[in-house]
Amino acid sequence: MTEARETRIKRMKMRSMRRGIKEMDLILTAYADRHLSSMDEAGLDTYDALLHENDQDLYQWVTGQARPPARLAELIADIAQTFQK
């Protein structure tokens, strides 16, 4: 059974808010609120995959302390840019 788009977005917003590190809660919640509803299915797939990554790794990628994996690099750059605004 396929998850409805609205349900999927709600689930990902909740997962964005309930991370392990408060900084990632704030960063991902702001990004999700601004961008998820306008993403296409491929973008949602990539964001969903990102939500399975470790918070310490995500924080280092978003803050530029470490290089993200190529499959997430574009999304991480967009998140970092949104965070800096």
BAVO-117143 format. One record per residue: x, y, z of N, C-alpha, C in turn. Coordinates in steps of 0.2 Angstrom, whole numbers, plus 2048, in hexadecimal, padded with zeros to 3 digits. Example, Ala and Ser with C-alpha at 12.3 -4.5 7.8 and 13.67 -1.06 7.14 Angstrom:
! BAVO-117143
8427E482783E7EA8278427F0827/8407F58238447FB824840800827/
This chain:
! BAVO-117143
8047FA800800800800804806800/80380B7FC8078117FB804816800/80981A80380881F808805825804/8008288067FD82E803802834804/8038397FF80883E7FF807842805/80184480780084880D802845813/80183E81480383A81980B83A81A/80E83981481583881381883F816/81684481381884B81581884C81D/81284A82081184B82781684782B/81784082881B83C82C82283F82C/82584182682B84482582C84A829/82784E82A82785482E828852835/82584D83782584B83E82C848840/82F84483B83684283C83B84783C/83984D83883E85283883E85683F/83985684283885984983B85584E/83B84E84E83D84A853843846852/84984A85184F847850853846857/85984485785D84385D86084985F/86284E85B86585485C86185A85B/86085E86085C86486085D86885A/86486985886586D85286286B84C/86386484B860861845858861845/85586184B84E86284C84C869849/85086E84B84E875848850876841/85587383F857874838852870833/85186A83584D866830846868831/84386A83783C86C83783B872833/84087783383F87D82F83F87B828/84487782684487581F83E87181C/83C86D82083686981F83086D81E/82F87282282987682282987B81C/82F87C81A83088181482F87D80D/83187780D83387480682F86D805/82D86980A82A863808824863804/82086780581986780181A8697FA/82086C7F882186E7F18268697EE/8288647F182D85F7EE82985A7EA/82D8587E582A8527E182C84C7E4/8298467E182A8407E583283E7E6/83683F7E183D83E7E18408427E7/83E8487E884184C7ED83E84A7F4/8388477F48368447FA83983E7FC/83B83A7F783F8347F88468357FB/84983A7F885083C7FA84F83F802/84A84380384A84680A84884080F/84483B80D842836811849832812/84D83180D85382D80E858831813/85883881385C83C81785A83B81E/85383A81F85183982685383382A/85682E82685882882986082982B/86382E82986A82F82B86B831832/87183083487383283B87383983C/87083C842870843843877846843/87C843846883846847885847840/88484283B886843834883848831/87C84883287884E82E87A855831/87C85583787E85C83A88485E837/88985983689085B83388F85D82C/88B85982888985B821886861820/88186382487E86982388286F825/88686E82A88A87482C891874828/89287082489887082089E86D823/89D8698288A386682C8A5860828/8A185D8258A385782189F85781A/8A185381689E85380F89984D80F/89384F80D88D84A80D88E845807/88B84080788B83B80288883E7FC/88B83C7F688883F7F088183F7EF/87E8397F18768387F087283E7F4/8758417F98728457FD87584C7FD/87A84D7F987E8547F987985A7F7/8758597F187185E7EF86C8607F4/86985B7F786485D7FD867860803/86D85D80587186080B872868809/875869803876870801870874802/86A872800864876800862877807/86387280B861872813866877816/86C87781487187C817870883815/86E88480F86C88B80D86688D810/86188981185B88B81485C88D81C/86188981F86288A826866891827/86A89382286E89982286A89F821/86489E81E8608A481D85C8A7823/
